[in-house]
C-alpha cells in the first residue's frame, strides 16, 4: 500500500507528524514551510517510513482557521517536500479542495478524521487520484464513538463509504480515534480500545495508532504534553503488540526503537 509492506517480518511503521498549525496542543511540534524539509529529513533518518503533514489542528478545542489559511500553510510546505523526501507523504485534512491540491503537489495519502463524512467530495477526490486514505472512526463528528463496539461500527461504515466512492480496500488504513474528541469521551474508552486492539484484525486492513502525547494519558500520568513521551511510547507499544501497523508520532527516533522491541517480542519463535 503506497509502497509500504505491512505484517510479516516488517516491524510496525512509524509515521512522523509534521505540524504546521500554531494552534496545536503540543507547541514543540510546530514547524513552518521554511523549516519543514529539514524536520522531515530528520524524521526519515530517525526511522519514519511515512510522514503526516497537517496545517490545521484537529483538536476540537483548538482555534478554527479558514480553508484558505489551511491551503496557504499546507501547499507551501508541500512545495518544499515534493521530490525531496523518499517516503510517502500523508496530508491530514477533512476538506476535498485541500486534499485535491495536496495530491496534485505530491501527497499520496489523505488522512481524514471525519471518515469521509465532512465533505461529500472527499471520497471521489481520493478515488480519482488513486490515493490511499486513513479513515478515522466517526459517527457524526470526528472521534465521537464511545466504546469498542461503537468504534468497530463506525470504522465499518467508513469502509463502506470509501468503497462506494471507488476507493479500493487495498488503499484503506483505519484509525480507531483514540483521544478526547468529545466531552463525553473519557480515558476509559481509549484504554478499552487499546486493550482490545487485536479485534481490528477482522478488517484485514492496516490500523493506525495515534496516541502521541494526547491528553487521555493524563488519567494515568498527570503531565503536560511536553512530558508525555514515556506514556505515549507505552500506549503505542501495547497497541502495536496487539496488532497495530502504523504509529503516528511526534517522537520518531524513540518510537522507532520501541517498535523494534515490539517486533522482536511478537516474532519470538519459542525455539530458545
Buried (B, 14 or more C-beta within 10 A) or exposed (E): BBEBEBEEEEBBBBBBBBBBBEBBBBEEBBBEBEEBBEBBBEBBEBBBBBBBBBBBBBBBEBEEBEBEEBBBBBBBBBBBBBEEBEBBBBBBBBBBBBBBBBBEBBBBBBBBBBBBBBBEBBBBBBBBBEBBBBBBBBBEEBBBBBBBEBBBBBBBBBBEBBBEBEBEEEBBBBBBBBBBBBEEBEBEBBBBBBEBBEBBEEBEBBBBBBBBBBBBBBEEEEBEBEEBBEBBBBBBBBBBBBBBBBBBBBBBBBBBEBBEBBBEEEEEEEEE
